[in-house]
Amino acid sequence: MTKTDIYNTDYTKLNHAYIEICDTYKKLAEAPDADEEVLMVLASILQVFNPTLDKIKSEMTVKTRFKDSDAPVDKEIGANGEVIFHPKFC
């Protein structure tokens, strides 16, 4: 199996994992007893994971279910200044 084959089959799973991490981060950030160390690690993961997903997507040979024609991707600035993207899926 080539890297492109793996990208084609696993991109959606990786992207969903990113969204789950992002959702957990947002919930934890609102908790009154949030652990700053955990928040910092999750923010770091998101900051590194996002451009990696972009690179994987750019090398895929199949289309994703991502709808580029809809409204722009929602994005927010996280607690540590990272940009968090929320793509819209079908």
N, C-alpha and C positions, 0 to 999 in steps of 0.2 A: 504494500500500500504506500502511495506517495504522500508527501505532506499535503498536496492539494486535495487528494482523496479524503484525507482526514479532516482538512478544513471544511470541505463540502459536507461531510457527514456530521461534524461535531460543532460547527459554528453556532447553530441555534441553541444547543445545550449550554455552550459557554456564555452566550449572550444572556440566556435566562439566569444563569448563575450570577452574572454581573448584576442583573436587575434585583435578584433576591438579596445579594450583599448590600446593594444600595438601599433597598427597603428596610432591611435590618438596621443599617446605619442611621437612617432617618428616625426610626422608632427609638433606638437607643439614645440618640442625640436629644430627644425630647424627654427622656426619663430623668426624674430629679436626682436619681442616684447613679447616673451614667458613669461608667468607668472610662476615664480619659485615655488610658493606655489602649483599651480595646477600640475606642473610637479612632484613635490615631492609626492603629494597625489597619482597620477597615478602610479608612480614608486613603491610606497608602496603597492598599490593594486596588481600590477603585482608580486611583490616579495612574497606576501602572497598567492596569487591566484595560482601560479604555483605548489607548493607542494600540495596544496589542490586538484587540478585537478589530480595530480599523485595518491594521496590517493584514490580519487573517482574511477579512472580508475582501480586501483589495486583490488577494491572490486566489480567490475562489473562482471556480468555473461554472457554478450554478447560481441562480438568483435566490436571494432570501425572500422571506415574506415581508420584508421591510418596505413600507410604502413611502417612497421618496416624494411622491406628488402631493401628499397631504400637507397639513400645516407643519411649520418647522418643528424640529425635535425640541421637546421641552428640555430646558437645562436649568440648573441651579448652581449656586456657589456653596460649597460645603463649608463646614466650620473651620477648616484649615486652608481655605482658599482654593480647593480643588474644584474643577468643573465636573458636575455630575449630569450625565445625559440620560434622558428617558425617551427612548425611541417609541414610535407608535407602530404597532403591528396590526395586521388584518384581524 
